[in-house]
């Protein structure tokens, strides 16, 4: 999945839309493709895959999601991360935690610290965490919490995560959904499945071809502040993953000022980011977790800085929607192609 950002405000849509309902272990086979649908990580998931052996892998996928939730969910009191956040300096972690931790360290470095899982404590006082708040935090309260912010203050030693201060609070919600997509995709690949699409809460990983033998198509939404939705751009995923982050739908209203407070925090200040970006879509050839984390960090840093950092990583494709003089503007990587 923030902290640097939280729940994504809109979804990247995919055209092979799944219309079946999934409850615990429901699936269907059509045109050689099985389809799964359900709820996970506080959102929905859709999986579509081609399997000549016609295997029902729904229970396997459910177990994988359960393991991730038990490791990384701040909403699960008995999860590994919740135990670490309960006020202890260190804890032995599982492979899911280690994988996300290592990836988060990489993105933290590549984004000059704008992706920072230790921003969670300030996110909580702004009302972006598991608990609701009744008033906005004061400047002094934010300042007092910033001493616990800084991913460099947390390290991985073998199988143990160690915090410099026991009060440091970790939150991987800005990367967990993308990571969950990758885990499901890699599991399918381990079963010899080459053609599939996995989507969780709008984050997508696609491999191979769809039922028509074409590359998977995805659409990126145009922002409408009135809640309406329409597709703006269509592109193909060629063994790639895409994640989108944005501010224009997911926000809360300050009860006193009536102003919108966006669900993207700046880890440099501990407060909602003052950003001209409305949405960031990132396509990665490596992983959905990576795309998820970059999309989050880009939102926090604003258009110009995000554009410069994106140019330093030509393996990424980006599409930004931003405001300039109260007008909507767009920017895309040269290597990003849209369907005309």
C-alpha positions in Angstrom: 0.0 0.0 0.0 0.8 5.5 4.0 2.7 7.4 6.4 3.9 8.2 2.9 0.5 7.4 1.5 -2.5 5.3 2.3 -5.3 3.5 0.6 -5.4 4.3 -3.1 -8.2 6.7 -4.1 -9.0 5.1 -7.4 -8.5 1.9 -9.2 -6.6 1.1 -12.4 -9.2 -0.7 -14.4 -8.6 -3.7 -16.6 -10.7 -4.6 -19.6 -11.1 -8.3 -19.0 -13.5 -7.4 -16.3 -14.5 -10.1 -13.9 -18.2 -10.3 -13.1 -18.3 -13.4 -10.8 -18.7 -13.2 -7.1 -16.2 -15.1 -5.0 -16.9 -16.4 -1.5 -14.0 -18.2 0.2 -13.4 -20.6 -2.7 -15.5 -19.8 -5.8 -14.2 -19.9 -9.3 -15.2 -20.3 -12.9 -13.6 -21.4 -16.1 -14.4 -19.5 -19.3 -12.5 -19.5 -22.6 -9.8 -21.5 -20.9 -9.3 -19.0 -18.1 -10.3 -19.4 -14.4 -11.5 -16.3 -12.5 -11.3 -15.6 -8.8 -12.7 -12.7 -6.9 -13.0 -11.7 -3.3 -11.9 -9.4 -0.5 -8.5 -9.0 1.0 -6.4 -6.3 2.7 -9.5 -4.1 3.2 -10.2 -4.1 -0.5 -11.1 -6.4 -3.4 -9.1 -8.7 -5.5 -9.5 -10.3 -9.0 -7.4 -13.0 -10.5 -7.6 -14.5 -14.0 -5.3 -17.3 -15.2 -5.1 -19.9 -17.9 -4.3 -23.4 -16.7 -4.4 -26.4 -19.0 -4.6 -28.7 -15.9 -7.8 -26.8 -14.8 -6.6 -26.6 -11.2 -8.6 -24.7 -8.5 -5.9 -22.7 -6.7 -8.3 -20.5 -4.8 -7.5 -22.0 -1.4 -3.8 -21.7 -2.0 -4.2 -18.0 -2.9 -6.3 -17.5 0.2 -3.6 -19.0 2.4 -0.9 -16.8 0.9 -3.0 -13.7 1.5 -3.6 -14.8 5.1 0.1 -15.2 5.6 0.8 -11.7 4.3 -2.0 -10.3 6.5 -0.6 -12.0 9.6 2.8 -10.5 8.8 2.1 -6.9 7.6 -1.4 -5.7 8.6 -1.4 -2.9 11.1 -5.2 -3.6 11.4 -4.5 -7.1 12.8 -3.5 -6.9 16.4 -1.6 -10.2 16.4 0.4 -9.6 13.1 4.2 -9.4 13.2 4.2 -5.7 12.4 1.6 -4.9 15.1 3.7 -6.7 17.7 6.7 -4.7 16.6 4.7 -1.5 16.9 3.5 -2.3 20.4 6.6 -0.8 21.9 9.3 -3.4 21.6 12.7 -2.6 20.0 13.1 -5.7 17.9 11.4 -8.8 16.7 12.1 -11.9 14.6 10.2 -11.6 11.3 9.0 -14.0 8.5 10.0 -14.0 4.9 7.1 -11.8 3.8 8.2 -9.1 6.2 11.8 -9.5 5.1 11.0 -9.2 1.4 8.9 -6.1 1.9 11.5 -4.5 4.3 14.3 -5.0 1.7 12.2 -3.6 -1.1 11.1 -0.7 1.0 14.8 0.1 1.8 15.6 0.2 -1.9 12.7 2.6 -2.8 13.5 4.7 0.3 17.0 5.2 -1.1 15.9 5.8 -4.7 13.3 8.4 -3.7 15.6 10.4 -1.4 13.6 9.3 1.6 10.1 10.2 0.3 9.1 6.6 0.6 9.3 6.1 4.4 7.4 3.4 6.3 8.3 5.0 9.6 5.9 7.9 8.9 3.1 5.7 10.3 3.0 7.4 13.7 2.3 10.8 12.3 -0.2 9.2 9.9 -2.1 7.8 12.9 -2.5 11.3 14.5 -3.8 12.6 11.2 -6.5 9.9 11.2 -5.0 7.8 8.4 -4.3 4.7 10.5 -6.5 2.1 12.3 -7.9 4.6 14.8 -10.2 7.6 14.1 -9.3 11.0 15.5 -11.5 13.8 16.8 -9.2 16.7 16.2 -6.3 17.7 14.0 -2.8 17.3 15.6 -1.0 20.4 16.7 2.4 21.6 15.3 4.1 20.7 18.5 2.6 17.2 18.5 3.8 16.5 15.0 7.3 17.9 15.9 7.5 15.6 18.9 6.6 12.5 16.7 9.2 13.4 14.0 12.0 12.1 16.2 10.6 8.6 15.4 10.6 9.1 11.6 13.4 8.0 9.4 13.7 4.5 7.9 17.5 4.7 8.4 16.7 4.2 12.1 15.4 0.6 11.4 17.6 -2.3 10.3 17.3 -5.9 9.4 19.9 -8.2 11.1 19.4 -11.7 9.9 15.8 -12.5 10.6 15.4 -9.7 13.2 14.2 -6.2 12.6 15.8 -3.8 15.0 14.6 -0.2 15.8 16.8 2.5 17.3 13.9 3.6 19.4 11.2 1.2 20.6 8.6 4.0 19.8 9.3 3.9 16.1 6.1 2.8 14.2 6.3 0.9 10.9 3.5 0.9 8.3 3.9 -0.9 5.0 0.4 -0.3 3.7 1.9 1.8 0.8 3.6 -1.3 -0.5 1.7 -4.3 0.9 -1.0 -4.5 -1.7 1.5 -4.4 -4.6 3.6 -7.0 -2.8 0.5 -9.2 -2.3 -0.1 -9.0 -6.1 3.4 -10.2 -6.7 3.1 -13.1 -4.3 0.0 -14.3 -6.0 1.6 -13.9 -9.4 4.8 -15.7 -8.5 2.7 -18.5 -7.0 0.9 -19.0 -10.3 4.2 -19.0 -12.1 5.5 -21.7 -9.7 2.6 -23.8 -10.9 3.7 -23.4 -14.6 1.1 -20.8 -15.3 2.3 -18.3 -17.9 -0.8 -16.3 -18.7 -2.5 -14.4 -15.9 -3.6 -11.1 -14.4 -3.7 -10.4 -10.6 -5.3 -7.3 -9.3 -5.7 -6.1 -5.7 -7.3 -2.8 -5.0 -6.3 -1.4 -8.4 -2.7 -2.7 -8.3 -2.0 -5.1 -11.2 0.5 -7.6 -12.3 0.1 -9.2 -15.7 2.0 -11.9 -17.5 1.6 -13.5 -20.9 -1.6 -13.0 -22.9 -5.4 -12.6 -22.3 -8.1 -15.0 -23.6 -7.9 -13.3 -27.0 -4.2 -13.8 -27.3 -3.5 -10.1 -26.8 -1.5 -8.2 -24.3 -3.5 -7.3 -21.2 -5.1 -3.8 -21.5 -5.4 -1.4 -18.6 -7.0 2.0 -18.4 -6.0 5.0 -16.3 -8.8 7.1 -14.9 -9.3 10.8 -15.5 -9.8 12.6 -12.2 -13.3 14.1 -11.5 -13.8 15.9 -8.2 -17.5 15.2 -8.3 -16.9 11.4 -8.1 -17.7 10.6 -11.7 -15.4 8.2 -13.5 -14.1 7.9 -17.0 -11.1 6.3 -18.7 -8.5 8.7 -19.9 -5.7 6.6 -21.3 -5.3 2.9 -22.3 -2.1 1.0 -22.4 -0.9 -2.6 -22.6 1.0 -4.5 -20.0 3.7 -6.7 -21.5 4.9 -8.8 -18.5 4.6 -5.7 -16.3 2.9 -4.4 -13.2 1.1 -1.1 -12.6 0.1 0.8 -9.5 -1.6 4.2 -9.1 -1.7 6.6 -6.3 -3.8 9.8 -6.0 -5.4 12.4 -3.8 -8.5 13.7 -5.5 -11.0 11.1 -4.0 -9.4 9.8 -0.8 -9.3 12.6 1.7 -11.1 13.7 4.9 -12.7 17.0 5.6 -11.4 19.1 8.6 -14.4 19.6 10.9 -13.4 23.1 11.7 -12.0 24.6 8.5 -13.9 22.5 6.0 -10.7 22.0 4.0 -9.7 18.7 2.3 -6.9 16.9 4.0 -5.3 14.4 1.5 -4.2 10.9 2.4 -0.6 11.5 1.3 1.9 12.4 4.0 5.2 14.1 3.4 7.8 12.2 5.5 10.0 15.3 5.6 7.3 17.2 7.6 5.0 14.6 9.0 2.0 16.5 7.6 -0.2 16.1 4.5 1.9 16.8 1.4 1.4 20.1 -0.4 1.6 18.6 -3.9 0.5 19.6 -7.3 0.1 16.0 -8.4 -3.4 14.6 -8.5 -2.4 11.0 -9.5 0.7 9.0 -10.3 0.6 5.8 -12.3 3.8 3.7 -12.4 4.5 0.7 -14.6 7.4 -1.6 -13.6 8.9 -4.6 -15.3 10.2 -5.8 -11.9 7.3 -6.0 -9.5 4.0 -4.5 -8.5 5.4 -3.8 -5.0 8.0 -1.6 -6.6 5.4 0.2 -8.7 3.2 0.7 -5.6 6.0 2.2 -3.6 7.2 4.6 -6.3 3.6 5.8 -7.0 3.3 6.6 -3.3 6.6 8.4 -3.1 6.0 10.4 -6.2 2.7 11.7 -4.8 4.5 13.0 -1.7 7.2 14.9 -3.6 5.3 16.8 -6.2 5.5 16.9 -10.0 8.9 18.4 -10.7 10.8 16.2 -8.3 8.8 13.1 -9.3 9.6 13.8 -13.0 13.3 14.1 -12.3 13.5 11.0 -10.2 11.4 9.0 -12.8 13.9 10.0 -15.5 16.7 8.5 -13.4 14.9 5.1 -13.7 14.3 4.4 -17.3 13.0 0.9 -16.4 9.9 2.6 -15.0 7.1 4.1 -17.1 5.1 6.9 -15.5 1.9 8.9 -16.1 1.3 11.9 -14.0 -1.8 14.1 -13.7 -1.1 17.4 -12.1 -2.4 20.9 -11.6 -0.6 24.0 -13.1 -2.3 27.3 -12.6 -5.5 25.5 -11.7 -5.5 23.6 -15.0 -5.1 19.9 -15.4 -1.9 18.8 -17.1 -0.5 15.4 -17.9 3.0 14.0 -18.3 4.1 10.6 -19.5 7.4 8.8 -20.0 8.7 8.6 -23.5 8.7 4.8 -23.2 5.0 4.7 -22.3 2.7 4.0 -25.2 -1.0 4.5 -25.3 -3.6 2.8 -27.5 -5.0 5.4 -29.9 
